[in-house]
Amino acid sequence: MYAQQLKAVSIVQGGHSLYIGGQAGVGKSYLVQQIFEDARRRHKSVQLTCTTGIACSNYPQVLFLFSDIKAFNNHRYVKYV
């Protein structure tokens, strides 16, 4: 992993929330998969949320590997005033 990806994993390991963004091909899906694998090894829970339903559909490999995890878009958690 690249230094920035290792830093992101470290942030999550510290119990913090993290936004992962960037252009296509920069390793977002790979990083998410690594975070989930690390959490599983450490017996920790991770929840994946996405800004859109389309974005959630980009993570079928993570959801397949960890069938007990569901991805939700952020709209589910936002209350409109």
C-alpha positions as CSV (number, residue, x, y, z in Angstrom):
1,M,0.0,0.0,0.0
2,Y,1.0,3.6,-0.5
3,A,1.9,5.8,2.4
4,Q,-1.4,7.7,2.2
5,Q,-3.4,4.4,2.2
6,L,-1.5,3.2,5.2
7,K,-2.3,6.5,7.0
8,A,-6.0,6.0,6.2
9,V,-5.9,2.4,7.7
10,S,-4.2,3.8,10.8
11,I,-6.9,6.5,11.2
12,V,-9.6,3.8,11.0
13,Q,-7.7,1.6,13.4
14,G,-7.7,4.5,15.9
15,G,-11.5,4.3,15.9
16,H,-12.1,7.4,13.7
17,S,-14.5,7.9,10.8
18,L,-12.9,8.5,7.4
19,Y,-14.0,9.8,4.0
20,I,-12.3,8.1,1.1
21,G,-12.6,10.0,-2.2
22,G,-10.6,10.5,-5.4
23,Q,-10.6,10.0,-9.1
24,A,-11.1,6.6,-10.8
25,G,-8.1,4.3,-10.5
26,V,-6.5,5.7,-7.4
27,G,-7.2,2.7,-5.2
28,K,-10.4,3.6,-3.3
29,S,-12.0,0.1,-3.6
30,Y,-8.7,-1.6,-2.8
31,L,-8.3,0.6,0.3
32,V,-11.8,-0.1,1.5
33,Q,-11.2,-3.8,1.1
34,Q,-8.0,-3.6,3.1
35,I,-9.8,-1.7,5.9
36,F,-12.5,-4.4,6.1
37,E,-9.9,-7.2,6.1
38,D,-7.9,-5.4,8.9
39,A,-11.1,-4.9,10.9
40,R,-12.1,-8.5,10.5
41,R,-8.7,-9.7,11.7
42,R,-8.9,-7.4,14.7
43,H,-12.5,-8.4,15.5
44,K,-13.7,-4.9,14.9
45,S,-16.9,-3.6,13.2
46,V,-16.9,-1.3,10.2
47,Q,-19.9,0.3,8.5
48,L,-19.6,1.4,4.9
49,T,-21.7,4.3,3.8
50,C,-21.6,6.0,0.4
51,T,-22.8,9.4,-0.9
52,T,-25.0,7.7,-3.6
53,G,-26.5,4.3,-4.3
54,I,-24.3,4.2,-7.4
55,A,-21.2,4.6,-5.3
56,C,-22.4,1.8,-3.0
57,S,-22.7,-0.5,-6.0
58,N,-19.0,0.0,-6.7
59,Y,-18.2,-2.3,-3.7
60,P,-19.6,-5.7,-4.5
61,Q,-16.3,-7.4,-3.9
62,V,-16.2,-6.0,-0.3
63,L,-19.9,-7.0,0.3
64,F,-19.3,-10.4,-1.2
65,L,-16.2,-11.1,1.0
66,F,-18.0,-9.9,4.1
67,S,-21.6,-11.0,3.6
68,D,-22.7,-9.7,7.0
69,I,-21.8,-6.1,6.0
70,K,-24.2,-3.9,4.0
71,A,-23.4,-0.6,2.3
72,F,-25.9,2.2,2.7
73,N,-26.0,5.6,1.1
74,N,-25.8,8.6,3.4
75,H,-29.3,9.7,2.5
76,R,-30.6,7.0,4.8
77,Y,-29.1,8.8,7.8
78,V,-29.9,12.4,6.9
79,K,-33.1,14.1,8.2
80,Y,-34.3,16.9,6.0
81,V,-35.4,20.1,7.9
